[in-house]
Amino acid sequence: MPNETVTHSILKANGLTLEWVEDEVVREVPLTIHYNGEEIATLLCSPSQTEELVYGFLLNEGFIRVPQDVQELRHDPSDHLVWVEGKPCNLQKELMSKRFVSACCGKSRASFCFANDVLMVTPLTSTYSIPLQEAYSYVQFLQSNSNLFDLTGGVHSGGVGYQGKVLQMSYDIGRHNVFDKLSGSAFNTGLNLENHVIFFSGRVSSEILLKVAKMKVPILIARGAPTDMALSQAAALNITVIGFAREQRLNIYTCPDRIIP
């Protein structure tokens, strides 16, 4: 397992008292992905679940669709490089943009402004529903299983749930990377996410909503707030968005029929 944190000496203030202490800081590393010999992206990420992150990124960006599309994946942890050999990418070059993907949200991240994203999403047809108490149980699990966040305050976390059971978990400094890791883990294990729930520690932007749509997940539960664009997209794509989820409180913003009192 890679080291997830490093120790820094910091000057800590408590009122007017200053004290030098040792503090754990979360690590951030660049991960450059090459696909069929071509550099396609550099992700800033946590040094964990690297293979899942790469598979999820390639899946959500349209490079691969099934496990057979990948012939080889090589990872050099010392130089933070990944080489993937796979099927020729059928996406039109003029519709793609080589991008530098940062850990925070900004113009560097894919959104509907990239034509390939529009081509990859369609409204969901799932009628999957869950009891309200099940939604609360995922929130409680997230609160009780965030050790790295408790230690550093520097990561987001998320998971996949089904019928009250947590099937997968991931964490990362980047919100988008959490979803790619969940997607890549499901991809590797053959898990179909169409009738599952994703629960997540952050807020829901349009970019996060687009990730969920590509994963074909009908219900998203988030501790943070959604944006208006995310909700417009969720309504159009038939995705249930829940925000401000706490122990026994939450807001259902779109497609409320999937939540049973």
N, C-alpha and C positions, 0 to 999 in steps of 0.2 A: 504494500500500500504506500502511495506517495505521502510525503509530509504535507498536511493540509494547512499548517500554520507555521509562522516563524515568530521568534521572541524578540521584542524591541524594548529598549529602555526608554521610558517616557516620563515626563514631568507631569504629575497628576495634581490637580487642584481640588481641594475640598474646602469651600469657603475661601478664606484668605491663607490657608495652609497649603504649601507646595511640598511634594514628596516625590522622589525618584522611585519608580517601581518597574517591575518587569511585566510586560503586557503581551498577550497572544494576538497576532495580526494574521488575518486570512491571506493565503497566497493567491497570486494572480499570475498566470502564465499565458504566453501566446501559443497558439496551436495552428500551424499552417498546413492546410490540406491540399494535396495534389491528387488530381483525378486523371487517370490515363496520361500521366506525364505533364499535365498542365496545372499550374497553381491556380486554385479557384477562390480561396478565402483564407483569411487569418482570423481565428476566433480568440478572443480574450476570455479565459475560463479558469475554473478551478481544476487542479491536476488530479481529477478523479473521473471514473467512468468514461475514459477517453474514447474507447471503442464505441460505446453506446452513443456518445455525443456525435462522433463522425457519421455513424450510420443514420442517426436521426436527422442530422443536417442534410446529408445527401438525399434522404427520403423526402424531407419536407421541401427541399429545393428542386425536386423533380429529376435528379440524376439517376435514382434507382427506384424500383417499385417492389421487387420481390428479392429474397435472399440470393437466388440464383444469379442476380444481376451483378454480384460482386464475386470476382475470382480470387482476389488477394487483398489483404490489408496489412501494411507494415507500419509500425510505430517506432520512432526513435525518441525515447523520453528525454535523452540528454540534450537534443537540439529542438525538441518540441515540433517534430515534423511527422506527418502521416502521408503515406503513399497508398493510393487505392487503385487497383486495376479492376475495371468493370466493363459493362456493356457500353457501347458508344452512346453518348447522350443524344437523344432525339430532339431536345429542345432547340428551337431556332436560335442561332447565335445572336442575331440582331435583337432578340427579345431578352437576352441575358445581360447581366451587368456584373463584372467582377467587383466584389465589394469587400471592404474592410469592416468587419463586424465587431463592434465594441460591446463592452459589458453593459453599458447604459443605453437608454433609448435615444435615438436621434436620427438624423437624415441618413446615417450609414446603414441603417437596417432596412431589410426588405419590407415593403408594404404593397398596397394595391397600385403604387406607382410603377411597379415592375409587371410587365404584361404577363410573364409566365405565372405569377401568383394568381392572377385572375383566371387563367386557363385551368388551374389545378383545383379550384374549389367550386362546389355546387351545394345547393341547399340540402340539408340532411333530411332523411325520411324516417329516422328512428322515432318510435313511440315509447321508448324506454322511460320509466318513471321510478322514483324512489320515495320512501317515506321521509317526512321532514326530520324525524329523529336520526335517520341514517346520515343525512347531511350534517347534523350536529356532531355525529360520531367521528366523521372525517376531520372536522375542525379540531376536535379534542385531540385526535391522534397527532395532527400537525403540531399542536401546541406542546405535546408531551414528547415529541421525537425530533427536536431541533437542537441537538447538542452542539453542533458547530456554530450555529447562530448564537446560542446562549454563551458560548466561549468567546466569540469574536464580534458578533453583531454584523457580520459582513457577507452573509450569504442568503439567497432565497432557497426555498425548498418546495417540493411538490410531490404528489403521489397519484396513483391510479387505484380506484376502488371499485368493488363490485359486490353487491348484496351485503354491504357492511364490512367486507373484508378488504384490507389493504394489500394489493398485489405487488406494487412496485413503489419505490421511493427514489428521489434524486435531489441533489442540491448543487448550487453553483453560485458564483459571484454574479453571473448574468441571468436575468429572468428568462430570456429567450433560450439560453442553454439548458435550463431545467426542462423545458418542453422537448427540446431535441433529445436530451438524455432519456426521458420517458418514452419518446417515440422510438428511439433506437433500441431500447431494452425490449419493448413490445415487439419490434421487428425481429430481433434476434431470437426471441422465445416463441414466435408465432402467435402472439396474443392479438386478437382482433378487438380493437377499442370501440367499435361502433355502439355497444350497449354498456358503456362504462362511464365512470365519473372521474374527472380530474379535480383535485383540490390543490390549492396553491397559496403561497404566503404573500404574494405581492398584489399590485393593482392590475387592472385589465385594460390595456391599450388596444388599439385596433390591430397592432402587430401581433400581440398575444392572441387575440381572438382569431386571427388568420391562422396561427399555428394550430389552434384547437380545431378549426374547420378542416385543415389538411389532415389532421389525425382522425377526423370523423367522430369526434367525441361529442355526445349530445348535451352533457351537463358539465359546467365549469363552476366550481366553488372557490371563491377568492376571499382572503382576509381584507384586501384593499378595495379601493373604489374603481369603478369602470369609467371610461370616457364616453362621451356622447357618440363618437364615431364607432367605437367598439359595440355599443348597444344597437346602433343602426345596422351594423353588419350582422350582429347576432340575430336580430329580428328577421333580416332578409335570408339568413342561412339556417334558420330554425334551430338555434342553439340557446339553451337555457343558461343565463348568466346570473350567478348569485354573488353579491358583494357584501363587504363589511360583515363577514361571517365571524361570529364569536361563539362562546360556549352555548348559549341558548338564544342567540339573536342573529338575524341575517336579513338581507334585502333581496327579493327575487325581482329582477329587472325585466327579463324577457322569457317568453314561453313558460309561464307558470304552471301549466297543466302537468308538467313532468314532476312536480313536487306535491306529494299527497299528505294532507294534514294528519 
